Amino acid sequence: MEANVTQVGDSLTVRIGNYQKGVVLPTFLAGMKVAHAGYEEKWLAIEFRKKEMAGVG
């Protein structure tokens, strides 16, 4: 089954089939964005990356 991960601010919602779970992220992850979510063997792994700053560079 495919995992659908949605992040809004410090809130993360994970949907797998008919199952849905909401999680409040710790402060250090709330400032990041979900880069990838997928299975590693039987576990769901969610990777986070720093948000890009607009106009920098």
Backbone bond lengths (Angstrom), bond angles and torsions (degrees), N, CA, C in turn:
res aa  C-N    CA-C-N  psi(-1)  N-CA   C-N-CA  omega(-1)  CA-C   N-CA-C  phi
1 M - - - 1.454 - - 1.524 109.93 -
2 E 1.291 115.29 146.12 1.454 121.51 179.89 1.527 110.16 -85.60
3 A 1.318 116.12 140.90 1.462 121.83 176.46 1.528 108.82 -96.54
4 N 1.323 116.68 132.41 1.454 122.67 175.93 1.520 106.88 -110.47
5 V 1.340 116.81 116.44 1.455 122.23 -177.09 1.519 108.49 -115.14
6 T 1.337 116.25 125.75 1.459 122.39 179.96 1.519 108.55 -124.07
7 Q 1.330 116.12 131.82 1.458 120.96 179.34 1.512 109.58 -119.94
8 V 1.335 115.76 130.40 1.456 122.33 173.64 1.523 106.22 -133.22
9 G 1.334 116.04 108.13 1.463 120.61 -177.63 1.516 110.85 60.51
10 D 1.347 115.56 -122.75 1.464 119.42 -179.14 1.522 112.56 -96.36
11 S 1.328 116.75 15.12 1.463 121.85 -178.82 1.529 110.52 -111.80
12 L 1.333 115.67 132.64 1.454 121.82 179.39 1.522 108.34 -122.39
13 T 1.333 117.33 129.21 1.459 122.04 177.04 1.518 108.28 -116.18
14 V 1.337 115.38 127.74 1.460 122.00 179.16 1.519 107.85 -114.16
15 R 1.331 116.99 125.39 1.463 122.35 176.86 1.514 109.09 -120.41
16 I 1.325 115.37 127.24 1.463 122.39 175.76 1.518 106.00 -133.70
17 G 1.331 115.81 109.46 1.467 119.39 -175.87 1.525 109.82 61.21
18 N 1.328 117.30 -127.29 1.463 121.78 179.44 1.521 113.12 -89.92
19 Y 1.322 117.29 1.33 1.452 122.46 -177.35 1.523 109.91 -94.14
20 Q 1.338 116.68 135.76 1.462 121.58 177.85 1.519 108.85 -136.75
21 K 1.338 115.82 136.00 1.456 121.17 179.44 1.515 109.19 -137.06
22 G 1.329 116.95 130.12 1.455 122.66 175.66 1.519 109.62 -100.92
23 V 1.318 115.55 140.17 1.462 121.64 -178.84 1.525 108.59 -135.13
24 V 1.335 116.52 136.03 1.462 120.50 172.28 1.519 106.71 -89.72
25 L 1.335 115.36 124.52 1.462 120.72 -176.76 1.523 111.34 -78.75
26 P 1.340 116.73 148.60 1.465 119.50 172.32 1.527 109.81 -63.65
27 T 1.312 117.33 156.91 1.460 122.40 -175.05 1.525 112.91 -53.05
28 F 1.335 118.06 -42.19 1.464 119.74 -176.74 1.526 112.69 -67.78
29 L 1.336 119.13 -22.38 1.468 121.54 176.30 1.527 112.16 -91.55
30 A 1.322 117.91 -23.86 1.468 121.07 -178.99 1.527 111.05 -63.23
31 G 1.328 118.05 -26.80 1.455 122.04 178.10 1.514 113.23 -86.42
32 M 1.311 117.25 6.42 1.459 122.03 179.81 1.530 109.31 -116.69
33 K 1.343 116.20 173.51 1.461 119.83 178.65 1.526 109.49 -123.88
34 V 1.316 115.72 155.00 1.463 120.40 177.32 1.524 108.25 -71.33
35 A 1.326 115.92 123.41 1.463 121.27 179.47 1.521 110.66 -95.35
36 H 1.342 116.18 -35.51 1.461 120.02 -177.08 1.525 108.88 -161.70
37 A 1.301 116.13 143.18 1.467 121.93 173.12 1.516 107.66 -135.44
38 G 1.303 116.33 128.39 1.460 120.39 -179.69 1.517 110.30 -168.18
39 Y 1.308 115.04 173.86 1.457 120.64 -177.41 1.523 111.27 -89.06
40 E 1.319 115.66 136.98 1.463 123.51 168.81 1.522 104.86 -118.86
41 E 1.333 114.98 103.50 1.461 123.25 -170.35 1.530 107.62 59.55
42 K 1.311 119.86 -117.68 1.473 120.54 -178.21 1.529 112.62 -101.45
43 W 1.330 117.81 7.48 1.461 121.64 -176.38 1.519 111.14 -108.67
44 L 1.332 116.16 144.07 1.458 121.49 174.44 1.518 108.15 -85.13
45 A 1.330 117.37 122.98 1.460 122.54 178.60 1.529 108.40 -111.53
46 I 1.321 115.93 130.57 1.466 121.80 179.29 1.521 107.69 -119.47
47 E 1.332 115.85 121.76 1.465 121.49 179.88 1.523 109.12 -101.08
48 F 1.310 115.81 137.20 1.460 122.28 178.50 1.521 109.32 -115.22
49 R 1.335 116.16 148.12 1.464 122.92 175.96 1.523 108.46 -132.81
50 K 1.330 114.65 156.78 1.468 119.39 176.49 1.521 109.25 -64.72
51 K 1.330 115.61 142.19 1.460 119.97 176.27 1.513 108.81 -70.56
52 E 1.328 116.41 141.40 1.461 122.17 177.80 1.517 108.81 -75.22
53 M 1.310 115.78 138.87 1.460 120.84 177.39 1.533 108.46 -86.88
54 A 1.335 116.89 128.44 1.463 121.74 -179.95 1.545 109.85 -70.62
55 G 1.312 116.37 133.37 1.456 121.32 175.78 1.524 114.48 80.81
56 V 1.309 118.88 5.55 1.460 120.86 179.00 1.525 108.63 -91.90
57 G 1.340 116.88 135.78 1.457 119.71 175.02 1.424 112.74 113.93
